[in-house]
Amino acid sequence: MKVELSKEIQGFSLIELLLAMAMFMVVLLISASAFESVMKISSGVTKSAQTQMEGIVGLEILRKDLNATGYGLPWGFQTTPDPTTYLEADLGTDNPIVGVSADDFNDAPPNSSTATPSPAVPRAVVLGSVPATQNPIYAGTGTNSNPGSDYLVIKSAAVAFNASVGKWGYVNYSGNQTTNNSYISKWNTAEDLTANDVVITHTNTFSGANQAQHILAMQDDSGFSYKLSATDAAGHFLPAHTNYMPSGNIVDPFGVKINNEKVIAYAIRSFDASSADTIRMPFNRADYYVKRTATTMPSRCNPGTGILYKAVIINSMDSSGGGGTEYPLLDCVGDMQVMFDMQDPNDANNTMTVDTLATLTADDIRTRLKSIRVYLLVQEGGKDNGYSYPYSDPNKVISVSDDRTPSLGRTFKVSDMVSFFGPEWNKYRWKVYSVVGQPYNLMY
């Protein structure tokens, strides 16, 4: 029996199948291309967001240190310090970056640029820069920081990484005409000074007709600190020498006894109970700079960028003292520029912005500095061949500065970007981060 199929239930022809498959492949290719584009955009956004998240912690550390500039710094010395026991950085030439020595920012020996250095009152902030004669990082030849990138030094009791940082206490007077039993007050909190903290002492009192503020108390010319150990019956720590105590008999210029003589103990660091080591400077110090190394750079970073480091000078008289411990804060940094808002010396009501402190003394900085501005040129995400960095003026691609002060900082032209970051510089996303700190403790 022969059965004929109706046209309504016949299958597709070969030509129809081929056309359908071709159309399906076209749609699939379009979808795949769109998906790839979406993934690239998503990846770029994700990497950019990741860069921003990673940078938040590092930039917050920088901001905190900017605010702490000058905290616990002495304004003068009770006795001229011995230059063999009051020291700062001791890293030598081309250290920590080629063309710059940390020693050149010292206010105490050793200092490679001074023939016969002697301790001076510490400046709260010092600024330098990588010599303009240095080659860019991208050019290689052994350089590891871009020419003109700034080098920032902050001196403060509160810029190191240790459990003692930030602790302080008043030295309360207790005694009579024959005995001084002064002791360091307790806050009864986790911020209390503890055993083995190494402290320095400031006096802030009237003496004769002059007011001496934040004078570094010293037992002798080489003894400007001590380690907490001895306590009284109430558990209060006792200063190691009467020079670290209120005298109880200070009078003002009119002969009236002063009852609010202020003596403050600041913690700098701590040593083990069995250690006989001492600190080399009566404050802590943090150096900020951009450096590229062959072993620590993420592969996504442009070959002309480096890492923003915070280096804490090792505050110890042992064999490692004077060196630096580096802490990486932010990857893929191309440049750092620093500026300062200062009180106009000719008009107390006017603020001026400058990019150098070269001629200023410690007292000038303390009385005139209002804020510190740090600008960082940072690459966000990785290289993107489908991206082109937008700019309208080839002579002003990006400014590592403030719009208020265009003459300060640095403005990169297209030729500068090629020189510093290579011919494919525009395949990277660039952003300028600004961090502003206001040193609250300079006058207190």
C-alpha positions in Angstrom: 0.0 0.0 0.0 1.6 3.3 -1.1 1.3 6.3 1.3 1.9 9.9 0.0 2.9 12.6 2.5 1.1 15.9 2.3 3.2 19.0 1.7 2.2 20.3 5.1 4.2 17.6 6.9 7.2 17.5 4.6 10.7 18.4 6.1 13.1 21.3 5.3 15.1 21.2 2.2 18.9 21.1 2.3 19.1 24.7 1.0 16.7 25.8 3.8 18.8 24.1 6.4 22.0 25.7 5.2 20.3 29.1 5.2 19.0 28.7 8.7 22.4 27.5 9.9 24.1 30.4 8.2 21.7 32.9 9.9 22.2 31.2 13.2 26.0 31.4 12.9 25.8 35.1 12.0 23.6 35.8 15.1 26.1 33.7 17.2 29.1 35.6 16.0 27.4 38.9 16.6 26.4 37.8 20.1 29.9 36.5 20.8 31.4 39.8 19.6 29.0 41.8 21.8 29.7 39.5 24.7 33.5 39.9 24.3 33.1 43.6 24.2 30.9 43.5 27.3 33.5 41.3 29.1 36.3 43.7 28.1 34.5 46.7 29.4 33.5 44.8 32.5 37.1 43.6 33.0 38.4 47.1 32.6 35.9 48.6 35.0 36.6 45.8 37.5 40.3 46.3 37.3 39.9 50.0 37.6 37.6 49.6 40.7 40.1 47.1 42.1 42.9 49.7 41.6 40.8 52.3 43.4 40.0 49.9 46.3 43.6 48.9 46.7 44.6 52.6 46.7 42.2 53.7 49.4 44.2 52.0 52.2 47.5 53.4 51.0 46.2 56.9 50.5 44.6 56.9 53.9 47.9 56.0 55.5 49.4 59.0 53.6 46.6 61.3 54.6 47.0 60.3 58.3 50.7 61.0 58.2 50.2 64.4 56.6 47.8 65.3 59.4 50.4 64.0 62.0 53.2 66.1 60.6 55.2 67.7 63.4 53.4 65.9 66.2 55.7 65.6 69.2 58.6 67.4 67.6 60.8 69.5 69.9 61.1 73.2 69.2 64.5 73.4 70.9 67.0 71.5 73.0 67.6 71.8 76.8 71.3 70.9 76.0 73.0 70.8 72.6 72.8 67.1 71.6 76.0 65.1 71.0 76.2 64.6 67.2 77.4 61.0 67.7 74.3 59.9 69.5 71.6 62.1 67.9 71.3 60.8 64.4 68.8 60.4 61.5 68.9 58.4 58.2 72.1 56.7 57.2 71.5 55.1 53.8 74.3 56.5 51.7 74.2 57.8 48.1 71.5 56.7 45.6 69.5 55.2 48.4 66.5 54.6 48.5 66.2 55.7 44.9 68.8 56.5 42.2 69.8 60.2 42.4 68.4 60.8 45.9 69.9 60.0 49.3 67.6 59.9 52.4 70.6 61.4 54.3 70.2 64.7 52.5 66.9 65.4 54.4 68.4 65.0 57.8 68.5 67.6 60.5 71.0 65.6 62.4 74.1 63.7 61.2 75.1 61.9 59.1 74.4 64.1 56.2 76.4 63.6 53.0 75.9 67.2 51.8 77.4 68.8 55.0 81.1 68.6 55.9 80.7 69.0 59.6 77.0 68.3 60.5 75.6 69.0 63.9 72.1 68.4 65.2 69.6 71.1 64.4 66.0 71.6 65.4 64.0 69.1 63.3 61.8 70.4 60.5 58.3 68.9 60.4 58.4 68.4 56.7 61.2 68.4 54.1 60.8 68.1 50.3 63.2 67.1 47.5 62.9 65.7 44.0 64.5 63.3 41.7 67.1 65.2 39.6 65.9 66.4 36.2 69.0 64.8 34.7 67.8 61.3 35.5 66.4 59.2 32.7 62.7 58.3 32.9 61.9 54.8 34.2 60.7 53.8 30.8 64.2 54.5 29.3 65.7 51.9 31.7 69.5 52.3 32.2 69.2 51.6 35.9 66.9 54.4 37.0 64.0 53.6 39.2 62.1 56.8 39.6 61.0 59.4 37.1 62.9 62.8 36.9 61.1 65.6 38.7 59.0 63.2 40.9 59.0 64.6 44.4 60.4 63.0 47.6 58.5 63.9 50.8 59.8 63.5 54.3 57.5 63.7 57.3 58.9 64.0 60.9 56.6 63.2 63.8 56.3 61.0 66.8 53.3 59.3 65.1 54.4 58.1 61.6 56.0 54.8 62.5 54.3 51.4 62.6 54.6 50.2 66.2 52.3 49.8 69.2 53.8 52.7 71.0 53.1 55.3 68.4 50.5 57.9 69.5 50.8 57.3 73.2 51.6 60.2 75.5 51.1 61.3 79.1 51.5 64.3 81.4 54.3 64.2 84.0 52.5 65.3 87.1 54.4 67.1 89.9 54.5 65.4 93.2 57.1 66.3 95.9 58.3 68.8 98.4 61.3 71.0 99.0 63.7 68.0 99.3 62.2 65.3 97.1 60.7 65.2 93.6 58.3 62.2 93.2 56.8 63.3 89.9 55.1 60.5 87.9 53.5 60.0 84.5 49.7 60.1 84.6 47.6 57.2 83.4 44.5 57.4 81.3 43.2 54.0 82.3 42.6 53.1 78.7 44.4 51.0 76.0 46.3 54.2 75.1 48.3 54.2 78.4 52.0 54.1 78.2 53.3 50.6 79.0 56.5 49.0 80.2 59.4 49.1 77.7 58.0 52.1 75.8 60.8 54.5 75.0 59.7 58.1 75.6 61.0 61.6 75.1 60.0 64.5 77.2 58.9 68.1 76.4 58.8 70.9 78.8 56.5 73.9 78.2 57.0 76.4 80.9 57.9 80.0 81.7 61.5 80.6 82.7 62.5 84.2 83.5 61.1 86.7 81.1 61.0 84.3 78.1 58.5 81.5 77.3 60.2 78.3 76.2 57.8 75.9 74.5 58.3 72.3 73.7 61.9 72.1 74.7 63.4 68.6 74.5 64.3 67.7 78.1 67.7 65.9 78.3 69.5 64.1 81.1 72.8 65.1 79.4 74.0 65.8 75.8 73.5 62.2 74.8 70.5 61.2 76.9 67.3 62.5 75.4 65.1 59.4 76.0 64.5 56.5 78.4 62.7 53.2 78.6 59.7 53.0 81.0 60.3 50.5 83.8 60.2 51.8 87.3 56.8 52.5 88.9 55.5 53.9 92.2 53.1 52.1 94.6 50.1 53.1 92.5 51.6 51.7 89.3 52.5 55.0 87.7 55.7 55.1 85.7 58.5 57.2 87.1 60.8 59.4 84.9 64.4 58.3 84.9 65.9 61.7 85.9 64.8 64.9 87.5 65.3 66.7 84.1 62.3 64.8 82.8 60.1 66.0 85.7 58.4 69.3 86.6 60.6 71.2 89.0 57.7 72.5 91.1 59.3 75.8 91.7 59.0 77.6 88.3 57.9 81.3 88.6 56.6 83.7 86.0 58.3 87.0 85.1 56.5 88.6 88.0 57.8 86.1 90.6 54.5 84.3 91.0 54.8 80.5 91.2 53.4 78.6 88.3 51.1 75.7 89.2 50.4 74.5 85.6 54.0 73.8 84.6 53.5 71.3 81.6 55.8 68.4 81.0 54.7 65.8 78.4 56.1 62.3 77.7 55.7 61.1 74.1 56.2 57.4 73.2 58.5 56.9 70.1 58.9 53.1 70.0 59.6 50.2 72.4 62.4 47.7 73.0 62.5 44.3 74.7 63.0 44.5 78.4 66.4 42.9 78.1 67.6 45.3 75.3 70.0 48.1 76.1 69.4 49.8 72.8 68.4 53.4 72.5 66.7 55.5 69.8 68.8 57.6 67.5 66.4 60.6 67.1 63.6 62.0 69.4 60.9 61.5 66.8 59.9 59.0 64.0 60.4 59.7 60.3 58.5 58.5 57.2 59.8 59.1 53.6 57.4 59.0 50.7 58.6 58.4 47.1 57.8 56.5 43.9 60.2 53.7 42.9 60.1 50.8 40.4 61.8 47.6 41.1 62.3 44.5 38.9 60.8 42.1 41.4 57.8 43.7 42.9 55.9 45.4 40.0 52.6 44.0 39.0 52.6 42.9 35.3 49.6 45.1 34.5 51.5 48.3 35.3 52.8 50.5 32.5 56.6 50.1 32.2 57.2 53.7 33.1 55.4 53.6 36.4 56.5 52.6 39.9 55.1 52.0 43.4 54.4 54.6 46.0 56.4 53.6 49.1 56.4 54.7 52.6 59.8 54.1 54.2 60.1 54.3 57.9 63.6 55.1 59.1 64.7 52.5 61.7 64.9 54.5 64.9 67.6 52.5 66.7 71.3 52.8 67.5 71.9 49.1 66.7 73.5 47.9 63.4 70.2 48.3 61.4 69.5 51.8 62.7 69.3 54.6 60.2 68.2 52.2 57.4 64.7 52.2 56.0 61.8 49.7 56.1 59.8 50.1 52.9 56.0 49.6 52.8 54.3 49.6 49.3 51.1 51.7 49.3 50.0 52.1 45.8 50.9 50.4 42.4 51.3 51.8 38.9 52.2 55.4 40.0 53.8 57.6 37.3 54.5 60.8 39.2 54.2 62.6 42.6 54.0 66.3 43.1 53.7 68.0 46.5 52.6 71.6 47.4 52.1 73.5 50.6 49.6 76.1 51.6 51.5 78.6 53.7 50.6 81.8 55.6 51.9 84.8 53.7 54.8 86.2 55.7 53.7 89.7 54.8 50.0 89.3 55.4 48.7 87.0 58.1 45.3 87.0 56.5 46.5 85.6 53.2 47.5 82.1 52.2 49.9 81.3 49.5 50.7 78.0 47.8 54.3 77.0 47.1 56.1 73.9 46.0 59.4 74.3 47.9 60.4 74.8 51.5 64.1 75.1 50.8 64.7 78.4 52.5 62.5 77.9 55.5 63.6 77.1 59.1 61.9 74.7 61.5 60.2 77.7 63.1 59.0 79.1 59.7 57.4 75.8 58.8 55.8 75.4 62.3 54.2 78.8 62.3 53.3 79.2 58.6 52.3 75.7 57.3 48.5 75.3 56.8 48.2 72.2 54.7 50.1 69.8 52.5 48.8 68.7 49.1 50.0 65.5 47.4 49.1 64.8 43.8 49.7 61.3 42.3 49.5 60.3 38.6 48.1 56.8 38.8 47.3 54.2 36.1 43.9 52.6 36.7 43.3 49.0 35.6 45.6 47.5 32.9 46.4 48.1 29.3 43.4 48.2 27.0 44.1 48.0 23.3 40.5 49.1 22.6 40.9 52.3 24.6 42.4 55.6 23.8 43.0 58.2 26.5 41.0 61.3 25.7 42.6 64.8 25.5 41.9 67.9 23.5 45.2 69.8 23.8 48.4 67.9 23.0 50.3 70.4 25.2 48.1 69.7 28.2 47.3 66.0 28.3 47.1 65.7 32.1 48.2 68.0 35.0 49.6 66.6 38.2 48.6 69.7 40.1 45.7 71.9 41.3 43.6 74.1 39.0 44.1 76.9 41.4 47.9 76.8 40.9 48.5 75.7 37.3 52.1 77.0 37.4 53.0 74.5 40.1 53.3 70.8 39.9 53.7 69.3 36.4 51.7 69.3 33.2 52.4 66.4 30.7 52.4 67.0 27.0 51.9 64.2 24.5 55.6 64.1 24.0 56.2 63.9 27.7 53.7 61.0 28.0 55.6 59.1 25.2 58.9 59.8 26.9 57.8 58.7 30.3 55.3 55.9 29.5 56.0 54.8 25.9 54.2 55.1 22.6 51.3 53.1 23.8 50.7 55.4 26.9 47.2 56.2 25.6 46.0 52.6 25.9 46.0 53.1 29.7 43.5 54.9 31.9 45.2 57.7 33.9 43.9 59.5 36.9 45.3 62.1 39.3 44.7 61.4 43.0 44.9 64.3 45.4 45.5 63.8 49.1 45.3 66.8 51.4 46.5 66.9 55.0 46.3 69.6 57.6 49.0 69.3 60.3 47.0 70.0 63.5 49.8 69.6 65.9 52.5 72.0 64.8 51.6 74.7 67.4 50.6 72.4 70.3 
